[in-house]
């Protein structure tokens, strides 16, 4: 699972990814191992990349508009 949020004792939250795997013994499920991974840095990097893409798209649109206007002149 991705995009889950866990809360720290101090009230702050952080994104986690987790997976669970059964512990099987003698053909029976005896328990489960759950692994959590802090995804905070990955989320921040994804947000920065999206913001950069938005800026690039805006700059490209502006450059195309200026080129179009120059071609008409």
Helices and strands as residue ranges (DSSP letters): E 4-7, E 13-25, E 28-38, H 40-72
